[in-house]
Amino acid sequence: MKKQKKASRAAGTTKATTRYILLPPRGLAVGDVGQSTPKVASFLVSLHTAMTTAKGVHVDGTGGAKVKVLDSIHENGAKLVAMSPDDVSALRAEQPGIRVVPEVFYHTARARRPEPVSGPTTAAAGLGVTIKVTVVSDADGTAIAGATVVAFTNFAKREGAQAKTTKKGVASLSLGASSKKVERLYVYAENGFWNSLSKNITLTSTTKIALQPIDLSFTDSLRHFYGKAPTTGGKSVIVGVIDTGIGPHHDLNVAGGENTVVGEDPTDFADNGEGHGTHVGGIIAARGTPPKGIRGLAPAVTLRSYRVFGKGNGNASNFSIAKAIDRAVADRCDVINMSLGGGPQDEATHSAIADARAKGTIVIAATGNDDRGPVSFPGADPLVIAVTALGRKGTFPSGTVEAGDVVAPFGTDKKNYIASFSNVGPEVHLTAPGDGIISTFPGNRYAIMDGTSMASPAAAGAAARVLAGSPVLSQPRDQARSDAMAEIVLKAAKKLGFAATLEGQGLIGV
């Protein structure tokens, strides 16, 4: 037996499996776009059948490629499988009409918080010494638990420390001394408060930071540019949100959806606990009224939730995303919002987007948040409407983190800017408010978030407003319909005085 194992290794065979997505030559399913590939169709159906067996393993052809089927989008369509490199090679020889693409992962497009990569250079001299910073509410002085406190002694080199506050609102920072001057001090609350930024301050264990509670009547950048939405805004338009799930929240009415995470309950499309999808959903369709609630841009849309991020998981598989797009199209969504990105361009997600456009649905996505980096995929897909994050001076309180996002160039109105974190490039179609946005958070709470994650649903909500009542919605669900919808949306935009790589056609007017 040992000799056989040694011989196998010497021959270079590889038994470890990797997850792949198997696709027909075009699209997500055979026949969707006029394909005539009976061999491919038969093979994909056989995989679907294998998935229902106890082992879920299919052995194909004389090459003996072993394919373990994990999930399926259609009986005659895309499959998530586990295979060894040897089996991939054998399968390609047996089924040359099949596209074998790797499973890749995406993350939400919320602006990333700066984090220290190393401690201060003087830490060794005061090993074990901590500075206790207390975080409280500016309204009544009560302690804020679970807030993240980030101190930078050298911001350029990302030297510093971070910690979370206890139930008493105390964060213990390992800065190597009992008193320390820091270049920047960030404090992030999970919800309920504006996040703060202080510069060039000396920290001691008597330092107290007061965060400003969210006032739901405050005019943030979303409400500055769009005002108070009418209760009928977006009526007759169906919007699907592919994200971390939505709700529960009393300002939101989720009409349905699906959880496409492999191994999770398909009917559990509520928020996975991160809150991102609920915030996104509220920007589009919240139905509350300040000061006790919040209103989105298109409160009358039919809102659907497609959860692609698993419980406690910050990454979403391209298979889950492709499946969610497919389900949203099947549920007759007119607009799909994807506030996610960061992965390499992949065939599975592109195929799903192309299918959506071929079936009359437009897809709006975030450009990403890599500090003026290139537009990330899927926002960079040629068939996606990509959106950068717009900000405006004066639409956030003084001393908040949004002040750090203000950067030149400025628009025709010098208070307007494209947020420093926003990715830009020739793929940009639109810009929309995405810096310092008040919206819903799970458990009937509210939060401030920044990012092209927030700009994308702002554009989606505005798009729903301009499409509502349009005769285009009654057209057959085909490419001509989605092209006409995209044209209406893009022509409704107005330039704000930035380069096209920053704003595309500008801000959608409603």
N, C-alpha and C positions, 0 to 999 in steps of 0.2 A: 504493500500500500504506500509506504514512504517513497519507494522508487517511482511509483506512478505520479505522486504529487510533485516530486522533483522534476520529472520529465515534463509534466504539464507546465510548470513554471518556466522551464527552459524553452518550451515551445512558444511562450509569450501569450498564452490564453489568459483572459481576464474575466473573472466571474462576478466581481462586484457590480451591483446594478446602480443605474442612474435613472432619474425620471425624465421622460421625454413626452412630447405631444406628437401624435400621429395625425396628419392632415391629408385630405384629398388634394389633387393637383391645384385646385382653386377653391377659395371659400372654406366654410366649416363643414359642409356636407355635400355628398355627391348629388348632382342634379340641381343644386340651388342656382347655378349660373350656367346651365346648358352643357354640363359635362357628360360625356359618353364614355364612362370608364367602368364597365361591368366587373372587371377583375378587382378593381379597387373597392367597388361597392360591396362585392361578395366578401372580401377580406375584412372590411370594417364591420359588416354585419356579424361575421363569425367572431370577431373580438367582442362585440356587444353580447353575444350569446355566452362566450366564455366568462364574461364578467358576472353573469348570474349563477355560475357554478361555484362550488365550495372553494376551489383553489383559485379560480379566476385566471388561469394560465392557458394560453393558446400556443401551440407549436405549429409553425408555418412551414410548409413546403419541404423539399428534399434537403434544404440547408439546415433545417431544424432550429430555426430562430425561436427562442422562448420569449414570449411576451406576457407579462403579468399586467392585466388591465385593472386600473384603479378607479377610473371614472369615465363617463361618456357624455358628450353633448347631444349627439343624435345617434340613433341606431346605425345609420349609414354615414356617420360623420366623425368628428374629432374625438380622439381618445387620449386620456392621460395614462401612460404606461410606465412600467419599470423594466429596464433591459440592461444587459451587460454590453460593453463595447463590441464584443464578438457577435452577440446576437443582433446588434444594430447593423453591423456589416452584412451578416447573413440575410437580414430582412431586406436591406436595400437591393441585394441581388435577386431576391425572390419577388419583391414588390417595388419595382422602380418607379411606379406612379405615386407612391406614398411619400409625402414630405415628413421627414423626421427632424423635429426641431427641439432644442433643449427647453426645459422648464426654467423660467427666469422669474425674478421677483421685483415688485415695485413697492414704493412707500408713499405715504400721504405727502401732499405738497404744501404742508404747513411750514412756515419759515422756521429754520433751525435755530435753536437757542445756542449761543456761544458757550463752550465748555472748556475748562482748563485741561491741558494735556500734561502738565507737570506742576509740581508744587513750587513755591517761591524758592529762590536760590539760597536764602538764609534759613530755610526750615531746619536744617541739621542743628543749628545753634540752639533752637528752642524746641527740640523734639518732644512731642506730647503736649505742648502748649496750645490752647485753643482760644479763640475769641467767640464769645456767645452774642450773636445778633438776635434781637427780638423783633418779630414782625407782628404788627397789630393793624386793626381797622382804623382808618382815619375818622370814621364816623363816631365810634363809641369806645375805642381803645381795647376792644376785645382781641384776644390772641387769635392768630390765623395759623392753623395747623396744616401741615402737608405742603407748605410753600417751599419752592426751591430757591436757595440763596447762592449766588455765584459771585465770587470776588476775584478780580484780576489785579495782581501786583504789577504785571507787565502784559498788557492786552495784546500787543503785537506778537509776542512770543507765546501767548496763551498760558502764562504762568499764573497760578492761583489755586483756589480751592472752592469746593461747593458742598452744600449740605442741605437737608430738608428740615423744616421746623417740626418740633414736637407738638404735643397737644397744648403745651403752654406757649407755643409760638417761638420757640428758641432753636436757632440753628448754630451748631458748633463748628467753626471754621478752623482748620489746621493751617495756620499761616506762619507758624514758627515764632510767634511773639505775642505778647499780651496787648500790644498796640501796633497797628500797622496801617500805613497809608496805601490805599488802593486806587488804581487808575479808574476802574469801573466796578460798580456794584449793581448787579441785576437781582431783582426779586420777582419770581413768577408764582402767582397763585393759580391753582387748578381752575377755579371758577369764582365768580362773584365780585372780582376786583380788577382794576387796571393794574398791569404789571409795571414795576418801577425801574428806573435807571438813574443812578447817582454817579457823578464823576469827581475824581480827585478828592476823596474824603478819607479821614483817618478813622479806622475802626477800633473800638475798644469793647469790653464786655458791658458797657453802658449804652451802646448804640441801639437805637430803636428806629425802625423803618415803618412808616404808616402808609398803607395802601388805600387808594381811593375806591370806595364801593362803586359798582356799576349803577348808574342812573339810567333807567330804560327810556327816559325822555331826552337823553343827551343826543345831540346831532353829531354822529360819527360821520366818516367819509361816505358811507353807503347812503345815509339819509341826506347828507349835504347834496350829493349829486342827483339823487332820485326822489327826495321828499317822502311824503307819506303815500304809500301805495293805496289805490282804491281797493275795496274789498272784492271787486269783480276782476281785478287784474289777473290775466293769464287764464281766464275761464275757457274751457273746452280744450286746453292743451294738457297733454300728459307728459310729465317729466320724470325720468328715471335717474336715480342717484346711485352710482357705483362707488361704494365707500366702505366705512367701518360699520355701517348700519345706522338706522335713524330711530331715535326716541328710546323710551317713551317721554313725551312732553305735552303739557296741556295746550301749548300754542301750535302743535303740529297734528295734522290728520294724515296718517300714512295709509294709503288705499290698499297696499299689498306689496308683494315683492318676492324675493327668494334669497336664501343663503347658499352660495355656490362654493363655499369652502369644503374641500374633500373631507369627509368624515364627520361633518357637523350636520345638525338638523336643518334641512332646507327651509323649514317654516320659521326659523329663528333669524329674522332679518332686522331685529332691533339692534341698537348700538352695542358693540362688543366691549364697551366700558371705557374706550379711549375718549369718546365725546366728539371726535372730529366729524363724523358723518352727520350727527345731530346738528352741529353748528352749521355745516354746509346746507343741510335740509332747511334750516330756519332762514338762512339768507334768501333762499328761493321762495319758501312757501309758508313761513310762520304767519299765524292768523290772529295773534294777540294785539292788544291796544295798550300803548304806554299810558300811565307809568307802571301798570301791573303786568304787562306783557310786551312782546315785541312783534313787529310785523315785517315780513319779507317783501320782496319785490313783486311777487305774483301769488298772493294768498289764495287765489281761486283755482290754481292748477290742481290737477290730480297728481299727487306725489306718490312715487313708488320707490322702495328701497331694495337695493341689491347688495348684500354684504359679501365682500371678497376678502376681508381681513378676519382671521380667526380670533378666537378668544385669547387675549394676552399675546397676540402676534402682531408685530409692526410691519410685516411684509405680506404682500398679496401676490399669489401665483398668476402668471399670465394665463394659465388654463382657467382658473377661477374667474379672471377678468373677461376672457373670451366667452365663457359660458354665461356670465352675467349680461354681457352685451347681447348675446343671442336671446336670452330670456326677456330682456327689456324690449327688444324688437318684436318678439312674439306677443308680448303684452301690449303692443301698439303704442309704445312710447314715441312721442314726436321729437323730444329732445333728451339726450343722455348727457349727464354731467359726470366727468371723471377728474376729481381733484387729487390726482396721484401721478406718479412718474418716477424717473430716476433709473430705470433699467435700460438695457440696450434695446435697440429696435429688434422686434421679433415677429416672425411670420404669423404666430397664432393671434396676437392682438391685432395686427394689421388685417388679417383675414376677417376677423370679427367686425372691425370698423368698416371695411369695404362691403361686407354683407349688409351692415346696417344702412349704409348710404344707398346700396342697391335696392333696399326695401323701404326707402322713404323716411329714414330717421337721420337727424343730424347729431353729431357728437361734438361736445365742447369740452376742452380740457385745459388744465393748468400748464404754464410753460416751465415751471420748476423754480427752485430757490437756491441757486448756486452763485449768488452775488455777481450777476451780469454774465453768467456762463451761457453756453449755447442752449437753446430750447431742448428740453429733455423729451424723450419718448414716453407716452404716446402723443404728447402735444405736438411733436415734430412730424407726426404722420401727415402726409399731404391732404388727407381727407378729413382731418380734424380741424376745428376752429380753435386756435390757441390764444390764450388770454394772459396778459401781463398784469401785475398788481399796481394800481394807481393809488396814490396817497395825496393828502392835502393838509398843509399846515393849518393848525387851529381846530382840527377835528379830533384831537385827543388832548387830554389834560397835560399840563406841564409836568415834567419829571417822570414821564412814562417811557417805556422802551421804544415806542414808535418814533421818538425824537431821533433815535439813532439810525432810522431808516431813510431820513431825508437826505437827498443827494441831488446834485446837478446832473443833467440839465433840467431846467424848469420849463413848464409849458407857457403858452401865451399868457395865461394867468400865472404869475410867478409863485403863487401858493401851491400850485399843482406839481407833483413829481411822480416819477416811476420809482417805486420803492427800491432801495439799494440791493435787496436780496433777490429781486426779480430777474429771472433769465430772459434774455432778449435775442433777437435775430431775425432773419428774413422770413422765418415761418410764422411770425406773429400776425394774427388777424385783428385782434381787438385788445383794448385795455379796459379794466373795470376796478372799482374800489376793492382793495385787498389789504389795507394797512389800518389796524385798530378797528376791527369790525365787531360790533355787538351782535350776538346771536344766541340761539338756544343751546342748552347743554342738558344731558340726560338728568332725569329726576326733577324736572320742572325748575331747573336752574339756568343761569346765563353766564356766558364767558366772553372774553376778548380774545380773538385770535388774529394772527397776521399770516399772509402768504398768498401765493397765486392760488392756493387751495380755496381762499375766500373770494378771489377775483373771478374764478371760473363760474361758481354758482351765481355770482352777481350778474355775469353776462348771460347765464342760462335763464335766470329770472327775467332779465330785461328782454331776452329773445322771446320768451313765452308771452310777454306783454305785447310785443309788436306782431307776433303771429296769431294771437287770439282774435277770432272772428274773421281771419283771412280765408278767402276761397281756396287757398293752396291746401288747407287742411282736408278738404274734401276730395282732393285729387287721388288717383290710384297710388298705392304705396310702392313707389318705384324710384329709380335714380332721378328721374325728372322732378319728382316731388321734393326730394331732399335738396337737390340743386336749387330749386325755386325758393325753398325755405331759407337756405344759406344766403341766397342773393338778397332776400328781403331783410334779413338780419344785418348783413354787412352794409347794405345801402342805408340802413337806419342809423348807422354810426356817424359821429361827427368828430373830426380831428381836433386835438387839444393843443397842437403846436409842438409835438415831439416828432422825432424821426420815425419813419415807418417801422424800423427794427424795434422800436420801443412801444409803439402804440398801434401799429397796423392801420386799420381804418378809423381807429379812435374809440370813443365811448358810445355805446348804443343809446340813442335818444328814445324816450317813451312818451 
